[in-house]
């Protein structure tokens, strides 16, 4: 590649690093805690809720901050840090023995999967990828519609809510959450031997977390006595039963660096088999969702077979994940890449991540709470079951996606790629579509 192209790449990479790595530390893991404390604590206490009534949801705030906030934080961090950083393409390499780029005219390989091929001794390639994630759904529920319901403190300590009419009040909180991530990754792979490659991927990530949380008091006391003992205004007779708590934070920086080792133990004209070790180092700041704070290791077996211009492949592996509320996963990728014409390859894959540990499943306010409302004169007691969340309860968040895209080589030393990732199920925190663009080249 010409020197000016190298300079452009270095300049762009440096600028990206400066832009992404120097944003102020925001501590995104405090955002949800601040929202829950603001609404259930400060706004109720500083409002017209008389006397001790303004403190009757502090217990709910403590519960939210001790269990709900960590679960939401883990949900975002694990999804961002585990996103695949693309595979190595053998389509263009640099041969140190000759000092020249080596163009391969065969199919240029998949995008988020691996083939059993290695680059070859002394071969080297380098590239950049950009992925955009806009998390719009969790378990099929729009992130803007996620709702939690908080119940009153049991002031009578009888184990049942409703003995006092105040205990029948509840607060619904909608997060109206918007989460986006931009992942810019620089990667390089070097063939140590004909059978053994070593690679590195360095992601720089920008994450934004914003929304306008809205809370609504379901006031049993106001409905029965025209007095809202829990409200966000200054007049219990003319209460404000709704309030908002805006939040808008973003952060940029280094993500979890990936080290890849691939060894091909079967190399043939038509069949290739290899093993892969992918180590994610805890280089990203976990307080800002840039990483998990733990080392994760993925082991995979790879098989691919060349049938003319058609190359099917199968990857199957185990991802050992060490962070809390982040289950180990069995992962697979099955698909193919097809040479359309010289310099153009179509790639297709079905990707799966199957949770192994149900104990590490994300639990967000499961179940219901029973409230026994005090009757009006001449009426019997009313028993209500309050759903604490509208999120489906599951012991796993298995994820299945379909990936399809193209690799295009406009010259002997450059490959461009474009890809779309689309979910096949509603498990986990998901984007409706994930676009990827990238560039691979020899120096």
Order of alpha helices (4+ residues) and beta strands (2+ residues): alpha-alpha-alpha-alpha-beta-beta-beta-beta-beta-beta-beta-beta-alpha-beta-beta-beta-beta-beta-beta-beta-beta-beta-beta-beta-beta-beta
